[in-house]
Amino acid sequence: MAEMYLTATLWFALAVLATVLASHLKISIALVEICVGAMASYVLTHLFGPGILRTDAEWLRFLAGTGSILLTFLAGTELDSASWKTKAKESLLVGLIGFFAPFVGCSLVARFVLSWDPQASLLAGIALSTTSMAVVYSVMLEYGFNRTEFGKGILGSCFVNDLGTVIALGVIFAPFSYRMVLFVVVSLAAFLALPYITTFLTSAYGFKTAAIRTKWILFLLFGLGALALWAESEAVLPAYIAGMILANTIGQDSFFIRRVRTLTVGFLTPLYFLRAGALVSIPALFAAPMIFLVLLAGKVSSKILGLFPIIKQFRRGNSKESWYYTLLMSTGLTFGTISALYGLTHGIITKEQYSYLVAVVIGSAVIPTMVANAVFVPKHLLNAPEEGTVSQEKILQEANP
């Protein structure tokens, strides 16, 4: 037990360091945590030997996974039904192109430039087709774009993009079995009942000290997550859908969401992002940097070439918005890492190929977002009223002609 506490102390020392650096560098905390995790793993391994950070410890994997699930759930709560209806066309079109463009592009690069076998090339295309909901939502939250129609559009596109990745992984590699059928049936039943049960629990017990809403949501997310993993799907997918369904039920309760967000961002997601960075093998990248650069260029360029012309049609008149949108859609992390790990554990890719894919996935989480935040932040949107809303000044003018 003492060793566990000592390890936790080390991880949160890195979390504090990352927070201080992010404050001074004016960079998103999620990206700094990834970079700090990678450098800490390299330095500490060099000084004290491998295993010092205990990245494979079950408790750490559980807490980091819980962080990604809750962060994805919170992202879902930002997409209320009204926003989704107004952004459905944009999210579907951008999300689908955001998946297919890098899937095709990176598969071809892996097959014909790097000479990987067909199965490994398809796995690479899937792993590099993702958009990181965790990174994008963290950035949205940090800058305040989650409250704007611009941010809601990006979050919707991320969901469609990652849904395409999960479906492709299942159709191409994962066996279609009774487990998947059972997962879909149980999930649909849970989603249909979710608003009614949540509303009842909130009205009957929600404003007492027992915090039943938090317990109910954790019960739901862990249950659906366990069922998803049992069916060889991913735990974050039902979490996002559950968040969307509950957007009108609990998403409007800013005090409750703020408390859940504090738990998630203050305790869980630092472990997730730091561990993601710590899994990168910096020596492996130094040994063959061209493979990393080729795959990274393939992912980012295919995303940009596929998405920018389409996004520009939805964000007419402002190139900053178009570039910011495109670069955030070029990120990758959760589903990309999950897809690469699936390929490794099922013998589709080698350990070396896995290292390159994970490094590229994390690199794509850092580089496009750093460029977007440094050059293309559309700050004017943070001071503008949301689409479809009326400013307070306008209301006062109409009330007092």
N, C-alpha and C positions, 0 to 999 in steps of 0.2 A: 504493500500500500504506500509506503514511504517513497518507493521508486516512482510510482504513478504520480504522486503529488510533485515530485521533483521534475518529472518530465513535463507536467502541466505548467509548472513555473517557468520552465525554459520556453515553452511555446508562447506563453502570454508575455514573457519578456520580449520576444520577437514581435508580438502584436503591438506592444507599446512603442517599440522602436519604429515599426512601420507607420504608426499613427503620427509620430513626431516628424518623420521624414515626409510623409504625405502633406502635413501641414506646411512645412517649409518649402517643399518643391511644388506645391499647388497641383498635385497629381491625385487622381482618384485613389482612395485608400485600398480598394480591391486590387488594383494593379501593383501598388507598392508592396502589398502583402505577398503577392505572387513572387515578385522579384526578391524580396527579403528572404522568403522561404527557400528559393533556389540558391542564393548566395550563402545562406546560413548552412544549408545542407552540404555544400561544397567545402566551406571553410571548416566546419566542425568535423566532417568526415576526414579531412586531411589532418586535423590536429589530434583527434581522439579515436579515429577509426569508424567503420560503418556501424550504423544502428544507434547512434547516440540520440537521434530524435525520435526513435521508435515509431516511424511512419506507418508501420504495419500493425501496430497495436490495435486490438479489437475496439477498445474504448474510444480511441482517437478516430478510427474509421467511422464508428457509429455517430460520434458527435459531429464530425465533419459532414457526414451524409445527412444528418438531421438539419444541419445548417443550410445545405443546398435545398432540401425539401421545403423548409420554412421560408427561405428566400424566394423560391419559386411560387409558393402559395401566396405570399404577400404580393408578388408581381401580378398574380391572377386577380387579386382583389382590386387592383387599379383599373381593371377593364370591366366597368359596369355595362349593362346591356345596351344602354343608350349610346355609349361610346362605340361599342362593338358594331352596332347597326350602322352608324355613320362611317366607320372605318373598315367595314367588312370587305369591300372591293379592294381597297388599298392593301389591307393585311393579307388577303388571299393571294393577290397578284405578286406583291413584293416577297411574301414568304415562300411561295412556290418557286419563283425564279431564284430566290436566295438559296434554295436547296438544289435545284437541278443544275444551275450553272457551275458551281464548284464540284458537284458530284461527277458530272461528265468531264469537266476540265482536269480535276485532280486524278481521276481514274486514268485518263489518257496520259497524263504526265508520268504517273507511277509505272504504267505499262510500257510506254514507248521511249521515255527519256531515262528512267531509272532501271528498266528491264525487270520489274517485279512480275511475278506470275499473275495470271488473270484474277484469281481469288483474292490475293493480297492487294491487287490494284483496286478492285471493287471495294474492299474494306477501307483502303486509304481514301477513296472518294467519299464514302459514307462518313468516316471520321472527320474529314475536313470540310464537309458540307454544312456543318452546324453553325448556329449563332448562339453565343453564350447568354442565356437568360440571366444567369447569376451576375455576370459582369455588367450587362446592359442595365439591369434593374438597379444595381448598386450605383451606377453612374447617374441614372435617372433620379434616384433618391437623393444623391449627394447634391446635385445641381437644382433639383426641384422640378425637373421636366415631367415627372410622373403625374403632376397635377395639370398638365397641359394636353391639348388634343394632339400635339406633335409627339409627345412621349407615349401617349396611349396608342398611337398608330405604330410606333416602333415596337412596343411590347406585343401588340397583336401580330405583327409580322414575324417577330421572334418565335412566337408560339407555333405559327403555321410552319415555319422553317424547321423547327426541331421536331414537330410532329411528322414531317416528311422524312426526317432522318430515322426516327424510331420505326416508322412503317417500312422503310427500305431495309433496315437491318433485319427486321422480322421476316419480310418477304424473301430476301435473298439468302439469309443465313440461318435465322432461328427457325426451328421446326414448328409447323402449325399443328398444335395438339389440343386435346381437350382442356388443358390448363389455360391456354389462351382464350378459348371460348368461355370458360368459367370466369376468368378474369373480366372479360368484357361484359358478361351478363351481370355479375355482382356489382361491377363499377356503375353500370347504367342504373341499376336499382338504387344504389347508394346515392347517386347524383340526383335522381328524381325525388328521393325522400329528404335529401339534405336540407333544403330551405325550410321545410315544415318543421323538422325536428329541431333545427337550430333556432328558429323563431320561438318555438315552445319553450325550449331550455332557457333562452335568453329572457323571455317574459316572466317565467316562473322562478328562475334561480340566478339570472345573469347579473344582478346588481347586489349580490351578497359577497362576503369575503372569500367564499370557496373557489372563486374564479372558474366556474364550471365551463364557461365558453372555451377557455384555453385548454382545459383537460379534454373537452369534447373534440376540439379540432386536432389535438395531438393524437387522440385515439383514432380518429378518422384517417389522418395522414399516415400513421404507422400501420394501420390495418390494411389500407389500400396499397401502401408501399410494399408491405410483406407479400400481398397477393400478386402484385406486379412482378416482383423479383421471382416468386415461385413460378410464374408463367413465362419467365425469361424476358420480361419487358423491363421498364425502368420506373423507379419509385417516384421520380419527379414529375412524370407525365400526369398521373391522377391528381397530384398536388396542385398543379397549375389549373386543371379543369375545376377542381373543388374551389379554388380561389375565385375563379371567374363566376361560378354559380353563387357564391356567397358575397359577391361584390355589393349587391343591393341590400343584403341582410346585415352584414357586419362591416362591410367596407366603408359605410358612411359614418361609423362610430370611430371618429378620429382618435379619441382617447384610448380605446381598446387596441386599435391598430398600432398606435404609438408604443404601447407597452410591449406588444408582441415584437415590434420592430426593434426595440431596445434589447430584448432578450436575444433576438436573432443576430443583429449586427454587433452587439457588444460582446457576446459570448461564443456564438456558434460559427458564424461565417469567417472570423479570423482563422480559426482552425482549418476550415475548408480551403481558403485561399492560400494560406501558408503551406499546408500539406500538398496542395496542387503544385506549388513551386518547388517544394522539396523533392518531389518525385522526378524532377528533371535531372538528367545526368550531364552536367557541364563538360566533363572530360570526353564523353561520347560525341558531343557537338563539336568540340575542338578537333577530334580525330577525323571527322568527315563533315566539315561545315557546308560543303557544296550540296549535299543531299538535303540538309535542313533548309538551305536558302532556296533550292529549286522547289521544294514542296511548299514552303511559305509563300514564295512568289506565285506559285500555281493557285493556291487558295485565295490569296488577297486579290490578285489580278482578275481571276474568274468571277469573284464576287463583285468587284468594281465594274468590270465590263458588262456583266449581266444586269446589275442593279441600278447603276447610276442613271442610265437613260430612262428607266421606268420611274424611279423615284423623282426625277426631275419633272415628270409630268404631274406628279401630285404636289410638288413644292415649287410651283412656278414662280419665277421672279426673285428667288433667293438661292444663290449657289451655296452659301454657307449651310443652310438647312439641308440641302441635297447631299452635300459632302459629309456632313455630320451623320446623317441618317445612314448613308452608304457605309461609312467606316465602322459605325457601331454594328451594322449587320455583318461586317466582315470578321467580327470577333468569334472566338470559339473557346470552349472550356469543358463544361460538364458532360454534354452528350458526346463530344469528340473524344474525351478521355475514356468515357464508358465504352464507346464503340471500339477504340483501340484495345482496351483491356479485354473486351469480348473476343476480339480477334486473336489476342495472345493466348488466352486460356483455352480456346478451341482449336489451336494449332493452325490458324489461317495465316498469321504473320509470325515472323521470328522475333526474338527479344530485341535485336538491333532495330528492326523495322518499327517495333512498338516504341522504342526510345525516340526515334526520329518523329513519329507521328505525335507523341505526347509533347515533345519539345515544340513542334510546329503549332499544335493546338494552343499551348500556353503562350508561345510567341505571338500568335494571332490575337490572343486576349490582351496582350500588352501593347504591341506596336501600333495597330490601327487606333486603339482607344487613346493612346498618348498623343498621336498626331491629331486626332479629332478634338481632344480637349485643349491642345496647345494652339490650334490654328482656327478651328471651324465652329466653336461653341456659339450657337445662335442666342446670345444673351437677350436679344430684344423680345424673345418669346416669353421670357420669365416675367416681364413687366406688362405683358398684354393680356387682356381677358381671354378666357378659353373660348374656343369656337362654339357658337350656339348659346353663349351666355351674354348677359347684359351687364355692363359695368355699374357700380354703385352710383357713380356720378350721373350716368344716364337716367337711372331710376329716380334720383332726386330731382333732376331737371323735369322729368315727366310729371312727378308728383307736385311740383311747384312751378307751373308755367309762368 
